Amino acid sequence: MRDPNRIDTVVNALADCWRDFPDLRFGQIIENIASYNKKTESEVWNMEENEWLKCIQKFRDDNKDKYRQP
């Protein structure tokens, strides 16, 4: 069984990220974050949570000046 604590970890990371970029719609932020994975769109289905966390952090780091509110 997978560790159920991973759910809060990923969801909280996503929520923190989304708060930094509130003008993005849900689908936009998910697509943008997923694009940081080198896998194809169809492989997003199989991304592990640790991959999502890395992508979320990379998206935040790379876009802090582009989307973030002052």
PyMOL Python script that loads the backbone (N, CA, C, O; Angstrom):
from pymol import cmd

cmd.read_pdbstr("""\
ATOM      1  N   MET A   1       0.837  -1.186   0.000  1.00  0.00           N
ATOM      2  CA  MET A   1       0.000   0.000   0.000  1.00  0.00           C
ATOM      3  C   MET A   1       0.881   1.248   0.000  1.00  0.00           C
ATOM      4  O   MET A   1       1.895   1.314   0.695  1.00  0.00           O
ATOM      5  N   ARG A   2       0.479   2.211  -0.777  1.00  0.00           N
ATOM      6  CA  ARG A   2       1.205   3.484  -0.825  1.00  0.00           C
ATOM      7  C   ARG A   2       0.919   4.293   0.432  1.00  0.00           C
ATOM      8  O   ARG A   2      -0.142   4.181   1.046  1.00  0.00           O
ATOM      9  N   ASP A   3       1.893   5.104   0.790  1.00  0.00           N
ATOM     10  CA  ASP A   3       1.776   5.935   1.978  1.00  0.00           C
ATOM     11  C   ASP A   3       0.697   7.000   1.758  1.00  0.00           C
ATOM     12  O   ASP A   3       0.842   7.843   0.873  1.00  0.00           O
ATOM     13  N   PRO A   4      -0.360   6.975   2.532  1.00  0.00           N
ATOM     14  CA  PRO A   4      -1.431   7.955   2.347  1.00  0.00           C
ATOM     15  C   PRO A   4      -0.990   9.391   2.669  1.00  0.00           C
ATOM     16  O   PRO A   4      -1.648  10.341   2.247  1.00  0.00           O
ATOM     17  N   ASN A   5       0.103   9.559   3.402  1.00  0.00           N
ATOM     18  CA  ASN A   5       0.580  10.912   3.723  1.00  0.00           C
ATOM     19  C   ASN A   5       1.074  11.648   2.479  1.00  0.00           C
ATOM     20  O   ASN A   5       1.189  12.874   2.490  1.00  0.00           O
ATOM     21  N   ARG A   6       1.363  10.918   1.423  1.00  0.00           N
ATOM     22  CA  ARG A   6       1.837  11.549   0.192  1.00  0.00           C
ATOM     23  C   ARG A   6       0.766  12.458  -0.399  1.00  0.00           C
ATOM     24  O   ARG A   6       1.078  13.428  -1.090  1.00  0.00           O
ATOM     25  N   ILE A   7      -0.485  12.144  -0.126  1.00  0.00           N
ATOM     26  CA  ILE A   7      -1.593  12.921  -0.694  1.00  0.00           C
ATOM     27  C   ILE A   7      -1.528  14.360  -0.200  1.00  0.00           C
ATOM     28  O   ILE A   7      -1.540  15.295  -1.001  1.00  0.00           O
ATOM     29  N   ASP A   8      -1.460  14.542   1.109  1.00  0.00           N
ATOM     30  CA  ASP A   8      -1.393  15.896   1.663  1.00  0.00           C
ATOM     31  C   ASP A   8      -0.137  16.617   1.206  1.00  0.00           C
ATOM     32  O   ASP A   8      -0.172  17.820   0.947  1.00  0.00           O
ATOM     33  N   THR A   9       0.968  15.901   1.105  1.00  0.00           N
ATOM     34  CA  THR A   9       2.224  16.518   0.689  1.00  0.00           C
ATOM     35  C   THR A   9       2.094  17.113  -0.709  1.00  0.00           C
ATOM     36  O   THR A   9       2.493  18.256  -0.936  1.00  0.00           O
ATOM     37  N   VAL A  10       1.543  16.350  -1.642  1.00  0.00           N
ATOM     38  CA  VAL A  10       1.416  16.818  -3.024  1.00  0.00           C
ATOM     39  C   VAL A  10       0.340  17.891  -3.139  1.00  0.00           C
ATOM     40  O   VAL A  10       0.551  18.914  -3.791  1.00  0.00           O
ATOM     41  N   VAL A  11      -0.794  17.667  -2.521  1.00  0.00           N
ATOM     42  CA  VAL A  11      -1.893  18.641  -2.614  1.00  0.00           C
ATOM     43  C   VAL A  11      -1.495  19.971  -1.977  1.00  0.00           C
ATOM     44  O   VAL A  11      -1.826  21.033  -2.505  1.00  0.00           O
ATOM     45  N   ASN A  12      -0.793  19.925  -0.856  1.00  0.00           N
ATOM     46  CA  ASN A  12      -0.354  21.166  -0.213  1.00  0.00           C
ATOM     47  C   ASN A  12       0.689  21.896  -1.053  1.00  0.00           C
ATOM     48  O   ASN A  12       0.671  23.125  -1.131  1.00  0.00           O
ATOM     49  N   ALA A  13       1.592  21.154  -1.677  1.00  0.00           N
ATOM     50  CA  ALA A  13       2.587  21.775  -2.558  1.00  0.00           C
ATOM     51  C   ALA A  13       1.898  22.444  -3.743  1.00  0.00           C
ATOM     52  O   ALA A  13       2.262  23.552  -4.136  1.00  0.00           O
ATOM     53  N   LEU A  14       0.908  21.769  -4.306  1.00  0.00           N
ATOM     54  CA  LEU A  14       0.154  22.349  -5.419  1.00  0.00           C
ATOM     55  C   LEU A  14      -0.590  23.602  -4.965  1.00  0.00           C
ATOM     56  O   LEU A  14      -0.583  24.614  -5.665  1.00  0.00           O
ATOM     57  N   ALA A  15      -1.227  23.540  -3.806  1.00  0.00           N
ATOM     58  CA  ALA A  15      -1.972  24.699  -3.293  1.00  0.00           C
ATOM     59  C   ALA A  15      -1.046  25.890  -3.061  1.00  0.00           C
ATOM     60  O   ALA A  15      -1.389  27.019  -3.410  1.00  0.00           O
ATOM     61  N   ASP A  16       0.113  25.648  -2.481  1.00  0.00           N
ATOM     62  CA  ASP A  16       1.080  26.732  -2.252  1.00  0.00           C
ATOM     63  C   ASP A  16       1.524  27.344  -3.574  1.00  0.00           C
ATOM     64  O   ASP A  16       1.632  28.563  -3.702  1.00  0.00           O
ATOM     65  N   CYS A  17       1.777  26.494  -4.542  1.00  0.00           N
ATOM     66  CA  CYS A  17       2.193  26.955  -5.855  1.00  0.00           C
ATOM     67  C   CYS A  17       1.089  27.780  -6.503  1.00  0.00           C
ATOM     68  O   CYS A  17       1.353  28.857  -7.038  1.00  0.00           O
ATOM     69  N   TRP A  18      -0.127  27.291  -6.461  1.00  0.00           N
ATOM     70  CA  TRP A  18      -1.256  27.978  -7.095  1.00  0.00           C
ATOM     71  C   TRP A  18      -1.491  29.344  -6.452  1.00  0.00           C
ATOM     72  O   TRP A  18      -1.852  30.302  -7.135  1.00  0.00           O
ATOM     73  N   ARG A  19      -1.286  29.429  -5.138  1.00  0.00           N
ATOM     74  CA  ARG A  19      -1.438  30.719  -4.454  1.00  0.00           C
ATOM     75  C   ARG A  19      -0.415  31.733  -4.952  1.00  0.00           C
ATOM     76  O   ARG A  19      -0.674  32.936  -4.950  1.00  0.00           O
ATOM     77  N   ASP A  20       0.752  31.242  -5.381  1.00  0.00           N
ATOM     78  CA  ASP A  20       1.764  32.134  -5.941  1.00  0.00           C
ATOM     79  C   ASP A  20       1.371  32.648  -7.325  1.00  0.00           C
ATOM     80  O   ASP A  20       1.834  33.705  -7.754  1.00  0.00           O
ATOM     81  N   PHE A  21       0.523  31.905  -8.012  1.00  0.00           N
ATOM     82  CA  PHE A  21       0.124  32.229  -9.382  1.00  0.00           C
ATOM     83  C   PHE A  21      -1.403  32.190  -9.512  1.00  0.00           C
ATOM     84  O   PHE A  21      -1.928  31.387 -10.284  1.00  0.00           O
ATOM     85  N   PRO A  22      -2.125  33.041  -8.773  1.00  0.00           N
ATOM     86  CA  PRO A  22      -3.578  32.940  -8.693  1.00  0.00           C
ATOM     87  C   PRO A  22      -4.325  33.254  -9.987  1.00  0.00           C
ATOM     88  O   PRO A  22      -5.503  32.921 -10.116  1.00  0.00           O
ATOM     89  N   ASP A  23      -3.656  33.888 -10.942  1.00  0.00           N
ATOM     90  CA  ASP A  23      -4.338  34.190 -12.208  1.00  0.00           C
ATOM     91  C   ASP A  23      -4.436  32.979 -13.123  1.00  0.00           C
ATOM     92  O   ASP A  23      -5.190  32.998 -14.096  1.00  0.00           O
ATOM     93  N   LEU A  24      -3.680  31.926 -12.822  1.00  0.00           N
ATOM     94  CA  LEU A  24      -3.765  30.716 -13.637  1.00  0.00           C
ATOM     95  C   LEU A  24      -4.988  29.903 -13.236  1.00  0.00           C
ATOM     96  O   LEU A  24      -5.306  29.769 -12.055  1.00  0.00           O
ATOM     97  N   ARG A  25      -5.658  29.369 -14.234  1.00  0.00           N
ATOM     98  CA  ARG A  25      -6.769  28.459 -13.964  1.00  0.00           C
ATOM     99  C   ARG A  25      -6.192  27.084 -13.600  1.00  0.00           C
ATOM    100  O   ARG A  25      -5.020  26.810 -13.858  1.00  0.00           O
ATOM    101  N   PHE A  26      -7.015  26.233 -13.005  1.00  0.00           N
ATOM    102  CA  PHE A  26      -6.553  24.918 -12.541  1.00  0.00           C
ATOM    103  C   PHE A  26      -5.894  24.127 -13.670  1.00  0.00           C
ATOM    104  O   PHE A  26      -4.789  23.611 -13.505  1.00  0.00           O
ATOM    105  N   GLY A  27      -6.558  24.033 -14.793  1.00  0.00           N
ATOM    106  CA  GLY A  27      -6.004  23.276 -15.913  1.00  0.00           C
ATOM    107  C   GLY A  27      -4.686  23.853 -16.402  1.00  0.00           C
ATOM    108  O   GLY A  27      -3.782  23.116 -16.797  1.00  0.00           O
ATOM    109  N   GLN A  28      -4.582  25.187 -16.374  1.00  0.00           N
ATOM    110  CA  GLN A  28      -3.347  25.825 -16.809  1.00  0.00           C
ATOM    111  C   GLN A  28      -2.183  25.458 -15.897  1.00  0.00           C
ATOM    112  O   GLN A  28      -1.097  25.121 -16.369  1.00  0.00           O
ATOM    113  N   ILE A  29      -2.412  25.525 -14.608  1.00  0.00           N
ATOM    114  CA  ILE A  29      -1.298  25.247 -13.701  1.00  0.00           C
ATOM    115  C   ILE A  29      -0.898  23.772 -13.752  1.00  0.00           C
ATOM    116  O   ILE A  29       0.287  23.447 -13.669  1.00  0.00           O
ATOM    117  N   ILE A  30      -1.876  22.885 -13.887  1.00  0.00           N
ATOM    118  CA  ILE A  30      -1.558  21.453 -13.988  1.00  0.00           C
ATOM    119  C   ILE A  30      -0.778  21.174 -15.269  1.00  0.00           C
ATOM    120  O   ILE A  30       0.226  20.462 -15.239  1.00  0.00           O
ATOM    121  N   GLU A  31      -1.228  21.723 -16.389  1.00  0.00           N
ATOM    122  CA  GLU A  31      -0.520  21.517 -17.665  1.00  0.00           C
ATOM    123  C   GLU A  31       0.886  22.096 -17.603  1.00  0.00           C
ATOM    124  O   GLU A  31       1.844  21.472 -18.059  1.00  0.00           O
ATOM    125  N   ASN A  32       1.005  23.294 -17.035  1.00  0.00           N
ATOM    126  CA  ASN A  32       2.317  23.921 -16.934  1.00  0.00           C
ATOM    127  C   ASN A  32       3.260  23.107 -16.059  1.00  0.00           C
ATOM    128  O   ASN A  32       4.416  22.895 -16.424  1.00  0.00           O
ATOM    129  N   ILE A  33       2.784  22.657 -14.924  1.00  0.00           N
ATOM    130  CA  ILE A  33       3.617  21.855 -14.023  1.00  0.00           C
ATOM    131  C   ILE A  33       3.995  20.537 -14.693  1.00  0.00           C
ATOM    132  O   ILE A  33       5.155  20.127 -14.657  1.00  0.00           O
ATOM    133  N   ALA A  34       3.025  19.885 -15.295  1.00  0.00           N
ATOM    134  CA  ALA A  34       3.286  18.592 -15.939  1.00  0.00           C
ATOM    135  C   ALA A  34       4.296  18.712 -17.065  1.00  0.00           C
ATOM    136  O   ALA A  34       5.017  17.758 -17.356  1.00  0.00           O
ATOM    137  N   SER A  35       4.358  19.871 -17.698  1.00  0.00           N
ATOM    138  CA  SER A  35       5.294  20.048 -18.810  1.00  0.00           C
ATOM    139  C   SER A  35       6.742  20.027 -18.335  1.00  0.00           C
ATOM    140  O   SER A  35       7.653  19.885 -19.151  1.00  0.00           O
ATOM    141  N   TYR A  36       6.970  20.163 -17.046  1.00  0.00           N
ATOM    142  CA  TYR A  36       8.327  20.105 -16.514  1.00  0.00           C
ATOM    143  C   TYR A  36       8.842  18.675 -16.400  1.00  0.00           C
ATOM    144  O   TYR A  36      10.026  18.454 -16.149  1.00  0.00           O
ATOM    145  N   ASN A  37       7.956  17.714 -16.583  1.00  0.00           N
ATOM    146  CA  ASN A  37       8.375  16.324 -16.630  1.00  0.00           C
ATOM    147  C   ASN A  37       8.753  16.021 -18.068  1.00  0.00           C
ATOM    148  O   ASN A  37       8.114  16.517 -18.996  1.00  0.00           O
ATOM    149  N   LYS A  38       9.758  15.235 -18.256  1.00  0.00           N
ATOM    150  CA  LYS A  38      10.236  14.935 -19.608  1.00  0.00           C
ATOM    151  C   LYS A  38       9.393  13.869 -20.305  1.00  0.00           C
ATOM    152  O   LYS A  38       9.685  13.478 -21.435  1.00  0.00           O
ATOM    153  N   LYS A  39       8.365  13.409 -19.637  1.00  0.00           N
ATOM    154  CA  LYS A  39       7.505  12.383 -20.222  1.00  0.00           C
ATOM    155  C   LYS A  39       6.470  13.009 -21.134  1.00  0.00           C
ATOM    156  O   LYS A  39       6.228  14.214 -21.067  1.00  0.00           O
ATOM    157  N   THR A  40       5.866  12.215 -21.972  1.00  0.00           N
ATOM    158  CA  THR A  40       4.808  12.714 -22.843  1.00  0.00           C
ATOM    159  C   THR A  40       3.539  12.894 -22.031  1.00  0.00           C
ATOM    160  O   THR A  40       3.433  12.403 -20.908  1.00  0.00           O
ATOM    161  N   GLU A  41       2.578  13.601 -22.606  1.00  0.00           N
ATOM    162  CA  GLU A  41       1.316  13.846 -21.896  1.00  0.00           C
ATOM    163  C   GLU A  41       0.657  12.558 -21.432  1.00  0.00           C
ATOM    164  O   GLU A  41       0.116  12.500 -20.328  1.00  0.00           O
ATOM    165  N   SER A  42       0.697  11.527 -22.265  1.00  0.00           N
ATOM    166  CA  SER A  42       0.027  10.284 -21.891  1.00  0.00           C
ATOM    167  C   SER A  42       0.716   9.606 -20.715  1.00  0.00           C
ATOM    168  O   SER A  42       0.112   8.787 -20.022  1.00  0.00           O
ATOM    169  N   GLU A  43       1.979   9.949 -20.491  1.00  0.00           N
ATOM    170  CA  GLU A  43       2.691   9.348 -19.372  1.00  0.00           C
ATOM    171  C   GLU A  43       2.484  10.098 -18.065  1.00  0.00           C
ATOM    172  O   GLU A  43       2.902   9.624 -17.008  1.00  0.00           O
ATOM    173  N   VAL A  44       1.844  11.259 -18.122  1.00  0.00           N
ATOM    174  CA  VAL A  44       1.545  12.008 -16.907  1.00  0.00           C
ATOM    175  C   VAL A  44       0.721  11.142 -15.961  1.00  0.00           C
ATOM    176  O   VAL A  44       0.838  11.251 -14.741  1.00  0.00           O
ATOM    177  N   TRP A  45      -0.096  10.298 -16.527  1.00  0.00           N
ATOM    178  CA  TRP A  45      -0.917   9.373 -15.755  1.00  0.00           C
ATOM    179  C   TRP A  45      -0.069   8.550 -14.800  1.00  0.00           C
ATOM    180  O   TRP A  45      -0.507   8.216 -13.699  1.00  0.00           O
ATOM    181  N   ASN A  46       1.142   8.225 -15.223  1.00  0.00           N
ATOM    182  CA  ASN A  46       2.014   7.343 -14.449  1.00  0.00           C
ATOM    183  C   ASN A  46       3.075   8.071 -13.634  1.00  0.00           C
ATOM    184  O   ASN A  46       3.966   7.435 -13.071  1.00  0.00           O
ATOM    185  N   MET A  47       2.991   9.380 -13.565  1.00  0.00           N
ATOM    186  CA  MET A  47       3.984  10.128 -12.787  1.00  0.00           C
ATOM    187  C   MET A  47       3.845   9.791 -11.305  1.00  0.00           C
ATOM    188  O   MET A  47       2.742   9.774 -10.757  1.00  0.00           O
ATOM    189  N   GLU A  48       4.965   9.528 -10.678  1.00  0.00           N
ATOM    190  CA  GLU A  48       4.983   9.295  -9.237  1.00  0.00           C
ATOM    191  C   GLU A  48       4.893  10.635  -8.519  1.00  0.00           C
ATOM    192  O   GLU A  48       5.212  11.680  -9.088  1.00  0.00           O
ATOM    193  N   GLU A  49       4.461  10.595  -7.282  1.00  0.00           N
ATOM    194  CA  GLU A  49       4.272  11.819  -6.523  1.00  0.00           C
ATOM    195  C   GLU A  49       5.579  12.594  -6.358  1.00  0.00           C
ATOM    196  O   GLU A  49       5.575  13.825  -6.372  1.00  0.00           O
ATOM    197  N   ASN A  50       6.692  11.884  -6.202  1.00  0.00           N
ATOM    198  CA  ASN A  50       7.959  12.600  -6.063  1.00  0.00           C
ATOM    199  C   ASN A  50       8.308  13.350  -7.347  1.00  0.00           C
ATOM    200  O   ASN A  50       8.959  14.393  -7.296  1.00  0.00           O
ATOM    201  N   GLU A  51       7.884  12.831  -8.491  1.00  0.00           N
ATOM    202  CA  GLU A  51       8.086  13.539  -9.757  1.00  0.00           C
ATOM    203  C   GLU A  51       7.226  14.804  -9.808  1.00  0.00           C
ATOM    204  O   GLU A  51       7.688  15.858 -10.245  1.00  0.00           O
ATOM    205  N   TRP A  52       5.976  14.691  -9.359  1.00  0.00           N
ATOM    206  CA  TRP A  52       5.095  15.862  -9.314  1.00  0.00           C
ATOM    207  C   TRP A  52       5.700  16.946  -8.416  1.00  0.00           C
ATOM    208  O   TRP A  52       5.702  18.125  -8.773  1.00  0.00           O
ATOM    209  N   LEU A  53       6.210  16.543  -7.256  1.00  0.00           N
ATOM    210  CA  LEU A  53       6.788  17.519  -6.331  1.00  0.00           C
ATOM    211  C   LEU A  53       7.979  18.241  -6.957  1.00  0.00           C
ATOM    212  O   LEU A  53       8.129  19.451  -6.788  1.00  0.00           O
ATOM    213  N   LYS A  54       8.815  17.514  -7.669  1.00  0.00           N
ATOM    214  CA  LYS A  54       9.957  18.136  -8.348  1.00  0.00           C
ATOM    215  C   LYS A  54       9.478  19.106  -9.423  1.00  0.00           C
ATOM    216  O   LYS A  54      10.027  20.198  -9.567  1.00  0.00           O
ATOM    217  N   CYS A  55       8.471  18.714 -10.163  1.00  0.00           N
ATOM    218  CA  CYS A  55       7.937  19.569 -11.227  1.00  0.00           C
ATOM    219  C   CYS A  55       7.288  20.823 -10.652  1.00  0.00           C
ATOM    220  O   CYS A  55       7.450  21.914 -11.198  1.00  0.00           O
ATOM    221  N   ILE A  56       6.560  20.670  -9.560  1.00  0.00           N
ATOM    222  CA  ILE A  56       5.927  21.830  -8.908  1.00  0.00           C
ATOM    223  C   ILE A  56       6.993  22.821  -8.480  1.00  0.00           C
ATOM    224  O   ILE A  56       6.865  24.018  -8.736  1.00  0.00           O
ATOM    225  N   GLN A  57       8.044  22.336  -7.832  1.00  0.00           N
ATOM    226  CA  GLN A  57       9.092  23.221  -7.356  1.00  0.00           C
ATOM    227  C   GLN A  57       9.822  23.890  -8.512  1.00  0.00           C
ATOM    228  O   GLN A  57      10.125  25.082  -8.450  1.00  0.00           O
ATOM    229  N   LYS A  58      10.102  23.139  -9.554  1.00  0.00           N
ATOM    230  CA  LYS A  58      10.803  23.706 -10.710  1.00  0.00           C
ATOM    231  C   LYS A  58       9.937  24.779 -11.386  1.00  0.00           C
ATOM    232  O   LYS A  58      10.445  25.829 -11.780  1.00  0.00           O
ATOM    233  N   PHE A  59       8.634  24.513 -11.519  1.00  0.00           N
ATOM    234  CA  PHE A  59       7.730  25.504 -12.097  1.00  0.00           C
ATOM    235  C   PHE A  59       7.746  26.788 -11.268  1.00  0.00           C
ATOM    236  O   PHE A  59       7.824  27.885 -11.821  1.00  0.00           O
ATOM    237  N   ARG A  60       7.674  26.652  -9.950  1.00  0.00           N
ATOM    238  CA  ARG A  60       7.683  27.831  -9.072  1.00  0.00           C
ATOM    239  C   ARG A  60       8.976  28.611  -9.225  1.00  0.00           C
ATOM    240  O   ARG A  60       8.964  29.836  -9.347  1.00  0.00           O
ATOM    241  N   ASP A  61      10.089  27.895  -9.217  1.00  0.00           N
ATOM    242  CA  ASP A  61      11.389  28.551  -9.320  1.00  0.00           C
ATOM    243  C   ASP A  61      11.565  29.260 -10.657  1.00  0.00           C
ATOM    244  O   ASP A  61      12.052  30.389 -10.710  1.00  0.00           O
ATOM    245  N   ASP A  62      11.174  28.602 -11.717  1.00  0.00           N
ATOM    246  CA  ASP A  62      11.398  29.141 -13.062  1.00  0.00           C
ATOM    247  C   ASP A  62      10.455  30.277 -13.434  1.00  0.00           C
ATOM    248  O   ASP A  62      10.757  31.060 -14.334  1.00  0.00           O
ATOM    249  N   ASN A  63       9.322  30.376 -12.754  1.00  0.00           N
ATOM    250  CA  ASN A  63       8.295  31.347 -13.151  1.00  0.00           C
ATOM    251  C   ASN A  63       7.974  32.389 -12.098  1.00  0.00           C
ATOM    252  O   ASN A  63       6.986  33.112 -12.227  1.00  0.00           O
ATOM    253  N   LYS A  64       8.783  32.479 -11.066  1.00  0.00           N
ATOM    254  CA  LYS A  64       8.462  33.392  -9.968  1.00  0.00           C
ATOM    255  C   LYS A  64       8.301  34.841 -10.428  1.00  0.00           C
ATOM    256  O   LYS A  64       7.525  35.598  -9.845  1.00  0.00           O
ATOM    257  N   ASP A  65       9.029  35.221 -11.466  1.00  0.00           N
ATOM    258  CA  ASP A  65       8.915  36.598 -11.956  1.00  0.00           C
ATOM    259  C   ASP A  65       7.898  36.752 -13.080  1.00  0.00           C
ATOM    260  O   ASP A  65       7.507  37.871 -13.414  1.00  0.00           O
ATOM    261  N   LYS A  66       7.475  35.662 -13.653  1.00  0.00           N
ATOM    262  CA  LYS A  66       6.570  35.722 -14.803  1.00  0.00           C
ATOM    263  C   LYS A  66       5.106  35.853 -14.387  1.00  0.00           C
ATOM    264  O   LYS A  66       4.395  36.714 -14.907  1.00  0.00           O
ATOM    265  N   TYR A  67       4.652  35.024 -13.470  1.00  0.00           N
ATOM    266  CA  TYR A  67       3.230  34.977 -13.115  1.00  0.00           C
ATOM    267  C   TYR A  67       2.928  35.512 -11.728  1.00  0.00           C
ATOM    268  O   TYR A  67       1.830  36.010 -11.483  1.00  0.00           O
ATOM    269  N   ARG A  68       3.864  35.419 -10.839  1.00  0.00           N
ATOM    270  CA  ARG A  68       3.606  35.697  -9.430  1.00  0.00           C
ATOM    271  C   ARG A  68       3.092  37.114  -9.223  1.00  0.00           C
ATOM    272  O   ARG A  68       3.543  38.057  -9.873  1.00  0.00           O
ATOM    273  N   GLN A  69       2.160  37.243  -8.322  1.00  0.00           N
ATOM    274  CA  GLN A  69       1.588  38.541  -7.986  1.00  0.00           C
ATOM    275  C   GLN A  69       2.582  39.335  -7.138  1.00  0.00           C
ATOM    276  O   GLN A  69       3.329  38.750  -6.353  1.00  0.00           O
ATOM    277  N   PRO A  70       2.598  40.668  -7.289  1.00  0.00           N
ATOM    278  CA  PRO A  70       3.524  41.503  -6.483  1.00  0.00           C
ATOM    279  C   PRO A  70       3.177  41.468  -5.017  1.00  0.00           C
ATOM    280  O   PRO A  70       3.848  42.109  -4.208  1.00  0.00           O
TER     281      PRO A  70
END
""", "prot")
cmd.dss("prot")
cmd.show_as("cartoon", "prot")
cmd.util.cbc("prot")
cmd.orient("prot")
